[in-house]
C-alpha cells in the first residue's frame, strides 16, 4: 500500500504530550511544534512511506516516523543508521 492514504490525511496528524516528549528525546530536538516538524518530514519528496500492519512508517534520510494508521497519531520517531 502506498503512502497516498497517509498524505491525504496529513492534516489529521497529531500526538500526545508524552508522544511529543518521546519524539523530542529520541531525535534530540528542541522543536516546540513536534507535529509540524514530523508533518514537514512526511511531506518531503524523498520520504518513503509504507504501511506495515496497523502503522505507517515514514523514512527520510536517517529518520523513521511511526504513525498509527487508524487514528493518525504520531507514535514515535527515531534516528536510524
PyMOL CGO cylinders between C-alpha atoms (Angstrom):
from pymol import cmd
from pymol.cgo import CYLINDER

trace = [
    CYLINDER, 0.00, 0.00, 0.00, 1.45, 3.36, -0.97, 0.3, 1, 1, 1, 1, 1, 1,
    CYLINDER, 1.45, 3.36, -0.97, 1.56, 6.48, 1.17, 0.3, 1, 1, 1, 1, 1, 1,
    CYLINDER, 1.56, 6.48, 1.17, -1.13, 8.46, -0.63, 0.3, 1, 1, 1, 1, 1, 1,
    CYLINDER, -1.13, 8.46, -0.63, -3.68, 7.45, 2.02, 0.3, 1, 1, 1, 1, 1, 1,
    CYLINDER, -3.68, 7.45, 2.02, -1.49, 8.97, 4.73, 0.3, 1, 1, 1, 1, 1, 1,
    CYLINDER, -1.49, 8.97, 4.73, -0.65, 12.05, 2.66, 0.3, 1, 1, 1, 1, 1, 1,
    CYLINDER, -0.65, 12.05, 2.66, -4.36, 12.59, 2.02, 0.3, 1, 1, 1, 1, 1, 1,
    CYLINDER, -4.36, 12.59, 2.02, -4.91, 12.88, 5.77, 0.3, 1, 1, 1, 1, 1, 1,
    CYLINDER, -4.91, 12.88, 5.77, -1.73, 14.70, 6.76, 0.3, 1, 1, 1, 1, 1, 1,
    CYLINDER, -1.73, 14.70, 6.76, -3.86, 17.47, 8.28, 0.3, 1, 1, 1, 1, 1, 1,
    CYLINDER, -3.86, 17.47, 8.28, -5.19, 14.93, 10.84, 0.3, 1, 1, 1, 1, 1, 1,
    CYLINDER, -5.19, 14.93, 10.84, -1.74, 14.12, 12.26, 0.3, 1, 1, 1, 1, 1, 1,
    CYLINDER, -1.74, 14.12, 12.26, -1.44, 14.66, 16.00, 0.3, 1, 1, 1, 1, 1, 1,
    CYLINDER, -1.44, 14.66, 16.00, 0.37, 13.25, 19.03, 0.3, 1, 1, 1, 1, 1, 1,
    CYLINDER, 0.37, 13.25, 19.03, 0.01, 13.14, 22.78, 0.3, 1, 1, 1, 1, 1, 1,
    CYLINDER, 0.01, 13.14, 22.78, 2.07, 15.18, 25.26, 0.3, 1, 1, 1, 1, 1, 1,
    CYLINDER, 2.07, 15.18, 25.26, 4.04, 12.06, 26.15, 0.3, 1, 1, 1, 1, 1, 1,
    CYLINDER, 4.04, 12.06, 26.15, 4.49, 11.27, 22.46, 0.3, 1, 1, 1, 1, 1, 1,
    CYLINDER, 4.49, 11.27, 22.46, 5.86, 14.76, 21.78, 0.3, 1, 1, 1, 1, 1, 1,
    CYLINDER, 5.86, 14.76, 21.78, 8.32, 14.43, 24.66, 0.3, 1, 1, 1, 1, 1, 1,
    CYLINDER, 8.32, 14.43, 24.66, 9.39, 10.98, 23.39, 0.3, 1, 1, 1, 1, 1, 1,
    CYLINDER, 9.39, 10.98, 23.39, 9.95, 12.31, 19.87, 0.3, 1, 1, 1, 1, 1, 1,
    CYLINDER, 9.95, 12.31, 19.87, 11.98, 15.28, 21.14, 0.3, 1, 1, 1, 1, 1, 1,
    CYLINDER, 11.98, 15.28, 21.14, 14.11, 12.96, 23.27, 0.3, 1, 1, 1, 1, 1, 1,
    CYLINDER, 14.11, 12.96, 23.27, 14.62, 10.33, 20.55, 0.3, 1, 1, 1, 1, 1, 1,
    CYLINDER, 14.62, 10.33, 20.55, 15.55, 12.88, 17.88, 0.3, 1, 1, 1, 1, 1, 1,
    CYLINDER, 15.55, 12.88, 17.88, 17.46, 15.23, 20.16, 0.3, 1, 1, 1, 1, 1, 1,
    CYLINDER, 17.46, 15.23, 20.16, 15.48, 18.27, 19.00, 0.3, 1, 1, 1, 1, 1, 1,
    CYLINDER, 15.48, 18.27, 19.00, 14.10, 21.30, 20.86, 0.3, 1, 1, 1, 1, 1, 1,
    CYLINDER, 14.10, 21.30, 20.86, 11.24, 21.82, 18.41, 0.3, 1, 1, 1, 1, 1, 1,
    CYLINDER, 11.24, 21.82, 18.41, 8.07, 23.14, 20.10, 0.3, 1, 1, 1, 1, 1, 1,
    CYLINDER, 8.07, 23.14, 20.10, 5.79, 22.04, 17.25, 0.3, 1, 1, 1, 1, 1, 1,
    CYLINDER, 5.79, 22.04, 17.25, 6.69, 18.36, 17.01, 0.3, 1, 1, 1, 1, 1, 1,
    CYLINDER, 6.69, 18.36, 17.01, 3.66, 17.58, 14.84, 0.3, 1, 1, 1, 1, 1, 1,
    CYLINDER, 3.66, 17.58, 14.84, 4.61, 20.34, 12.40, 0.3, 1, 1, 1, 1, 1, 1,
    CYLINDER, 4.61, 20.34, 12.40, 8.18, 19.05, 12.30, 0.3, 1, 1, 1, 1, 1, 1,
    CYLINDER, 8.18, 19.05, 12.30, 7.01, 15.49, 11.58, 0.3, 1, 1, 1, 1, 1, 1,
    CYLINDER, 7.01, 15.49, 11.58, 4.44, 16.69, 9.04, 0.3, 1, 1, 1, 1, 1, 1,
    CYLINDER, 4.44, 16.69, 9.04, 7.20, 18.53, 7.19, 0.3, 1, 1, 1, 1, 1, 1,
    CYLINDER, 7.20, 18.53, 7.19, 9.37, 15.42, 7.12, 0.3, 1, 1, 1, 1, 1, 1,
    CYLINDER, 9.37, 15.42, 7.12, 6.48, 13.24, 5.91, 0.3, 1, 1, 1, 1, 1, 1,
    CYLINDER, 6.48, 13.24, 5.91, 5.65, 15.65, 3.08, 0.3, 1, 1, 1, 1, 1, 1,
    CYLINDER, 5.65, 15.65, 3.08, 9.21, 15.73, 1.74, 0.3, 1, 1, 1, 1, 1, 1,
    CYLINDER, 9.21, 15.73, 1.74, 9.54, 14.43, -1.81, 0.3, 1, 1, 1, 1, 1, 1,
    CYLINDER, 9.54, 14.43, -1.81, 12.21, 11.92, -0.74, 0.3, 1, 1, 1, 1, 1, 1,
    CYLINDER, 12.21, 11.92, -0.74, 10.11, 10.46, 2.11, 0.3, 1, 1, 1, 1, 1, 1,
    CYLINDER, 10.11, 10.46, 2.11, 9.48, 6.73, 1.73, 0.3, 1, 1, 1, 1, 1, 1,
    CYLINDER, 9.48, 6.73, 1.73, 6.06, 5.88, 3.18, 0.3, 1, 1, 1, 1, 1, 1,
    CYLINDER, 6.06, 5.88, 3.18, 4.85, 2.34, 3.69, 0.3, 1, 1, 1, 1, 1, 1,
    CYLINDER, 4.85, 2.34, 3.69, 2.28, 0.58, 5.80, 0.3, 1, 1, 1, 1, 1, 1,
    CYLINDER, 2.28, 0.58, 5.80, 3.07, -2.45, 7.90, 0.3, 1, 1, 1, 1, 1, 1,
    CYLINDER, 3.07, -2.45, 7.90, 0.21, -3.82, 9.98, 0.3, 1, 1, 1, 1, 1, 1,
    CYLINDER, 0.21, -3.82, 9.98, -1.56, -1.08, 11.90, 0.3, 1, 1, 1, 1, 1, 1,
    CYLINDER, -1.56, -1.08, 11.90, 1.12, 1.57, 11.40, 0.3, 1, 1, 1, 1, 1, 1,
    CYLINDER, 1.12, 1.57, 11.40, 2.52, 3.81, 8.70, 0.3, 1, 1, 1, 1, 1, 1,
    CYLINDER, 2.52, 3.81, 8.70, 6.30, 4.19, 8.60, 0.3, 1, 1, 1, 1, 1, 1,
    CYLINDER, 6.30, 4.19, 8.60, 7.81, 7.30, 7.05, 0.3, 1, 1, 1, 1, 1, 1,
    CYLINDER, 7.81, 7.30, 7.05, 11.55, 7.33, 6.36, 0.3, 1, 1, 1, 1, 1, 1,
    CYLINDER, 11.55, 7.33, 6.36, 13.71, 10.26, 5.31, 0.3, 1, 1, 1, 1, 1, 1,
    CYLINDER, 13.71, 10.26, 5.31, 17.49, 10.38, 5.45, 0.3, 1, 1, 1, 1, 1, 1,
    CYLINDER, 17.49, 10.38, 5.45, 18.28, 8.86, 8.84, 0.3, 1, 1, 1, 1, 1, 1,
    CYLINDER, 18.28, 8.86, 8.84, 14.82, 9.35, 10.39, 0.3, 1, 1, 1, 1, 1, 1,
    CYLINDER, 14.82, 9.35, 10.39, 11.85, 7.00, 10.82, 0.3, 1, 1, 1, 1, 1, 1,
    CYLINDER, 11.85, 7.00, 10.82, 8.45, 8.28, 11.97, 0.3, 1, 1, 1, 1, 1, 1,
    CYLINDER, 8.45, 8.28, 11.97, 5.74, 5.83, 13.10, 0.3, 1, 1, 1, 1, 1, 1,
    CYLINDER, 5.74, 5.83, 13.10, 2.09, 6.84, 12.67, 0.3, 1, 1, 1, 1, 1, 1,
    CYLINDER, 2.09, 6.84, 12.67, -0.96, 4.83, 13.73, 0.3, 1, 1, 1, 1, 1, 1,
    CYLINDER, -0.96, 4.83, 13.73, -2.95, 4.13, 10.55, 0.3, 1, 1, 1, 1, 1, 1,
    CYLINDER, -2.95, 4.13, 10.55, -6.43, 4.43, 12.02, 0.3, 1, 1, 1, 1, 1, 1,
    CYLINDER, -6.43, 4.43, 12.02, -6.06, 7.43, 14.35, 0.3, 1, 1, 1, 1, 1, 1,
    CYLINDER, -6.06, 7.43, 14.35, -3.20, 9.27, 12.57, 0.3, 1, 1, 1, 1, 1, 1,
    CYLINDER, -3.20, 9.27, 12.57, -1.40, 9.59, 15.91, 0.3, 1, 1, 1, 1, 1, 1,
    CYLINDER, -1.40, 9.59, 15.91, 2.36, 10.07, 15.61, 0.3, 1, 1, 1, 1, 1, 1,
    CYLINDER, 2.36, 10.07, 15.61, 3.58, 7.37, 17.96, 0.3, 1, 1, 1, 1, 1, 1,
    CYLINDER, 3.58, 7.37, 17.96, 7.32, 7.88, 17.85, 0.3, 1, 1, 1, 1, 1, 1,
    CYLINDER, 7.32, 7.88, 17.85, 10.27, 8.91, 15.71, 0.3, 1, 1, 1, 1, 1, 1,
    CYLINDER, 10.27, 8.91, 15.71, 13.81, 7.54, 15.72, 0.3, 1, 1, 1, 1, 1, 1,
    CYLINDER, 13.81, 7.54, 15.72, 17.10, 8.21, 14.08, 0.3, 1, 1, 1, 1, 1, 1,
    CYLINDER, 17.10, 8.21, 14.08, 18.17, 5.21, 12.00, 0.3, 1, 1, 1, 1, 1, 1,
    CYLINDER, 18.17, 5.21, 12.00, 21.66, 4.33, 10.85, 0.3, 1, 1, 1, 1, 1, 1,
]
cmd.load_cgo(trace, "trace")
